Amino acid sequence: MSDCAFCDIVNKKAQAQIIYQDELITAFRDAHPRAPVHLLIVPNRHIASCGELAPGDEPIVGHLLVKAAQLAAQEKLSSYRLVVNTGRGAGQSVFHLHFHLLGGRTFTWPPG
């Protein structure tokens, strides 16, 4: 997608601190962190949100979740929160599916 900030990061047309990339996903540090560790993990293929996942996307999402656990371990997080917002009402501001991996502090429930 030509006007997607995360597609630009995946394709290295925009700056980000990429910490992992393979043929399916890219992980990078959030530019406006909400925790000491705040990573964004995105599929390389543009998918606007969870609401647009389709049959056949299971390998991408499964890989993303497995890699999230590996990245949490790499960041030495003993506990962490993995968040995905779907739609404006839930707080999604970039319409490219992304998971927030947050850690390094205590979180409360419910989230705000």
C-alpha positions in Angstrom: 0.0 0.0 0.0 1.6 3.3 -1.1 0.5 5.5 1.9 1.2 3.0 4.7 3.9 4.0 7.2 4.5 0.4 8.3 4.8 -0.8 4.6 7.4 1.9 4.2 9.3 0.5 7.2 9.1 -3.1 6.0 10.4 -2.0 2.6 13.0 0.3 4.2 11.6 3.4 2.6 11.2 4.9 6.2 13.5 4.8 9.2 12.9 2.5 12.1 15.0 0.5 14.5 14.3 -2.9 13.0 15.3 -5.7 15.3 14.1 -8.6 13.3 12.9 -9.3 9.7 12.3 -12.3 7.6 10.1 -13.2 4.6 6.9 -13.0 6.6 7.2 -10.4 9.4 9.2 -7.4 10.6 9.7 -6.3 14.2 10.9 -2.8 15.2 11.0 -0.5 18.2 8.0 1.8 18.7 8.9 5.5 18.0 6.7 6.5 21.0 7.2 3.7 23.6 4.6 3.2 26.3 6.9 0.8 28.3 10.6 0.3 28.7 10.3 -2.3 25.9 7.8 -1.5 23.2 8.1 -3.4 20.0 5.8 -3.5 17.0 5.6 -6.7 15.1 3.9 -6.6 11.7 3.3 -8.9 8.7 5.3 -7.8 5.7 2.3 -8.1 3.5 -0.2 -5.3 4.0 -3.2 -6.5 6.0 -5.2 -3.6 7.4 -6.4 -5.2 10.7 -7.4 -8.4 12.4 -10.8 -7.8 10.7 -9.2 -8.4 7.3 -7.4 -11.7 8.1 -8.5 -14.4 5.8 -8.2 -18.2 5.5 -4.6 -18.8 4.6 -3.2 -16.1 6.9 -2.7 -18.6 9.8 1.0 -19.2 8.9 1.8 -15.4 9.1 -0.1 -14.9 12.4 1.2 -18.1 13.9 4.8 -17.1 13.0 4.2 -13.7 14.4 3.1 -15.0 17.8 6.0 -17.5 18.0 8.5 -14.8 17.1 6.9 -12.4 19.7 7.7 -15.0 22.4 11.3 -15.3 21.1 11.7 -11.5 21.0 10.4 -11.2 24.6 13.0 -13.7 25.7 15.7 -11.8 23.7 14.6 -8.6 25.5 14.9 -10.6 28.8 11.3 -10.1 29.7 9.9 -12.5 32.3 6.4 -11.2 31.6 5.0 -9.0 28.9 1.8 -7.9 27.2 0.9 -8.5 23.6 -1.8 -6.2 22.3 -3.5 -5.9 18.9 -6.0 -3.1 18.4 -8.7 -3.5 15.7 -10.5 -0.4 14.5 -10.4 3.3 15.5 -12.7 2.7 18.5 -10.1 0.2 19.9 -7.2 2.6 19.4 -5.8 1.5 16.1 -4.1 4.5 14.5 -2.0 2.8 11.8 -4.2 0.6 9.5 -1.6 -2.2 9.0 -2.0 -5.1 11.3 0.5 -4.8 14.2 1.1 -6.4 17.5 2.5 -4.3 20.4 4.9 -6.3 22.5 5.2 -4.3 25.8 7.3 -5.2 28.8 9.7 -4.0 31.5 7.1 -2.6 33.8 4.0 -3.7 35.7 0.7 -3.4 33.9 -2.7 -3.0 35.4 -6.0 -4.6 34.3 -8.2 -3.7 32.6 -6.1 -1.6 30.2 -7.2 2.0 29.7 
